[in-house]
Amino acid sequence: MPEAATAPRKFTLGEYKTDVHVDWCPGCGDFGILSSIQQAFFQLQLPPHRVALISGIGCSGKTPHYVDTYGLHTLHGRALPVATGAKLANHQLTVMALGGDGDGYGIGAGYFLNSGRRNLDITYVVYNNGVYGLTKGQASPTLRKGLKTKSMPEASIQEGINPIAVALGAGYTWIGRGYALDVKHLVSLITQAITHKGTSFLDVYQTCPVYNDLRTKEWYAGEDIGHSRLRRLDAEADWDPVVHDPANKDEIVQKKVRALAASYDNDDRLAVGVYYKIDLPTYDDQLAGKIPALKEHPLIDLPLYERDVEPLFKELE
Amino acid sequence: MQTELSRRELSWVIGGPQGGGINASAEIYAKALMRGGLHVFANIEFHSNIMGKHSYYRVSAAPVPIRSHVDDIHMLVALDLETLFGDAIERKHYPSHQGHVHRVAPGGGVVYDADLKIEIDRFGRDDIQFYPVPYLEVLDQALQRLGKGGQSRKYIVMRNIVALGASVGLIGYDEELLLDAIRDSFKGRKAEAAEMNVLAVQAAAEYARSQFVKRPERQIQALPVPQRKARILIKGVQAVGIAKLKAGLGLQTYYPISPATDESVYVESKGPSYQCTVVQCEDEIASINMAVGAAHMGIRAATSTAGPGFALMPEGVGFAAITEAPGPVIFLWQRGGPSTGLPTRTEQADLQFALHPAPGDFPHIVVASGDIDEAFADSFESFNWADRYQVPVIVLLEKFLASSLYTADRPDMSRLRIDRGMLYQPAAPDKDGYRRHALTADGISPRSLPGTAGGIFSTTSDEHDPQGHITEGIDNRIAMMRKRMAKLETAGKEIPTPFKFKLHGPASADLTLVGWGTTKGAILDAMSEIEAQGRSVNFLQIRMMRPFPAADVSQILGAARTVVLIEGNFSGQLGALVREHTGRDMAHRVLKYDGRPFSRNEIVEGVQTAISERKKEVMVSHA
């Protein structure tokens, strides 16, 4: 049948789900992120076989087993390098890396930093709950100084890092933050992150009801202060995270400074939404500059197995 | 004891400060020799330093095959004082060497800069010839012909070419071949320099011939034109790089480290025209994991490193193994260890590390190459094994191979076949219960290429079921362990013998030498010297370290009379491996762990001492 005659098949939301038992604790914020990922894929109508989900280790690392796409549940802290290799092999796949805050900002910090330099067209989602859940609640790199969750013997005496600030310095071209329990907003953020050409970084506040008794659903809702602790950037009329002229250094600095300021806002007004966006040549584009065939085809489809190496020997005569 | 090789070879050594042009001189000289139909073997010794420290390049040539160097020097070319006297003058404590004059063979010659004004009595060598050549004055003569007289200071970097020209004039080699090699090496942007260098060589050779009546005893001539066979002059890093491209390499990852970097840089320089991607990573953990990711997606991926870099890769090796990735192939260029160790020197001390790189029991393949041909064959074939058995593969190489130059014939490409292993072809594009880790008798499950409809899978570094999902079930665990390990047995059955071991020489001999890796060249060349002493000798070269050819090795050693193990490490790591698999202990061992490659003399002397003095262990170090 000619291609044009076939209406593109519509994928159902159910087609992004597996029947593998989800073994997260009841009430875990991860459910919100999982559901948001599935809904974002569904909204974008990504063919499941054209997606690769690549995760680190920890509770969040189990996500690929629950999404019916290609998946690699890798090593602690190494989701980004594996995702990078996957994307380089087949840049026509949608590649998403996932992991926890310990995975990404602790053991995987070097890859978090350096992936920002490449601007490969992939998306990185971090489930940020302030604790190492699967090993029973030790402080993670984002837990603030002086905090002591119920499973910690002593309060933390080192400061938590600000991942948004690090991402701005590392060179990510799309930076956002969401909240696991606001699925509607999170779906929108994930959709934007995937659609962005370049490396998108999305930090998601996620609740761990078992081990983090400080950053709870109630805390984010601000039950103690009478208003939500979350501030929606997209609700603010004067918030424009987009660098409209990527050649304008002043505009870049101005947008980064504003994003930085928002990321350091007080705990009673935590900014969620898109912090920063700029369109710059991707790593994929630059590779295609060197290997023009990559403009049309992924590396995996190039005729790599019929190479004539005689000219290389000739040079050695 | 003389052999045809030892009678006819000429050992030429140039020494000088790093950055002083010894590489250029030696490589031009080596090319000129090769084009004259001679066999060449050349190797460089240098420090972990950018500029200034002593390095030397040894070029050995003969009209018969040569794969090793000897202690003797027939022509020493000195660019500085340290080449003559060593560094004892500057370093009161632990001088690292005594210079090279004491290694010049009786009848040999030393070319040095007359401006150094050395009293040659200091050497106490009236059995060799000293050739003081005023480098700058000779250079000025050449520059005058270009109307640039009086500017020799400006062109002082060309001292190396003057020294080269003088030495070639003295050993009687065909000057035209040298001039051609110079013109070839100064092409394009540097073409202007070619003529200047040509004139410098001519002036220097002329000077040497007219000033010095007595030539060094050892001379060398090009073969008559009809007898000159077209060969190539190739380094280990180039052989490996070309083989990888031939094998269809899609992604090479690396983090800069000596002595592996040259290989990645070579592949990168050829990459765009061969549609190959090379990524310089943030560390070796990223290197291996990026390669694993790419391999899972279906392209051929490799990473290249040295011992200290490989020390960061273990988790990636285990991850590749448990998820049954088709690769990656890891090219492990060994250098002197432990830790940072001797970054620019050679050693064979990462064998046991390569065999046990990660926690748990898992299958992987480890093969060790001994020369250019094997490095080419192994580098090519390792990608077939990675795809076919879905295991990580380690190709064990050495600094000595990386930067040594060999004359070689082009590898036989007609027999090379790409084997991508068993691929899964979905019957229907919809869900069909594909099992990425399906249990099979030979352990191999057909792999699907991500991106394909109907082949969707997830897999994980956790223990998993056939579909790739996490399970800690007991029956599954046992089945999965057996399935993965069965691949090792399958590989052991299928991989052809020449990749497992080679028995060089007669099937039965008075003496059996056992070794691996690049000691091969020195051992093969030493065998004829040992034979000349009246002992028959053969050499068991072990190539496949995992899966280990236990039955064959056991049978050969069981039939052997006297066995001597030869290794470039402290503990005899191959000896331990042989004992582990065969229960056989070797009577003698010759070890070397000074960071320098075995010379032919060290092999002969080590073996003789071990046998005649009935020594269990002999350490050799002639450097």
Interface residues (C-beta under 8 A of the other chain):
Chain A: T18 V20 P47 P48 H49 R50 A52 L53 I54 I57 K62 P64 H65 D68 T69 Y70 G71 L72 H73 T74 L75 R78 P81 V82 A83 T84 G85 A86 L88 A89 N90 Q92 L93 G110 Y111 L113 N114 L287 K290 I291 A293 L294 P298 L299 I300 L302 P303 L304 Y305 R307 V309 L312 F313 L316 E317
Chain B: A230 R231 I232 L233 I234 Q238 G241 I242 L245 K246 G248 L249 G250 L251 T253 K270 G271 P272 Y274 Q275 C276 T277 V279 C281 E282 D283 I285 A286 S287 N289 M290 A291 V292 G293 A294 A295 H296 M297 G298 I299 R300 A301 E315 G316 F319 T323 R410 M413 I418 P429 K431 L449 P450 G451 T452 A453 G454 G455 I456 F457 S458 T459 T460 S461 D462 G468 H469 I470
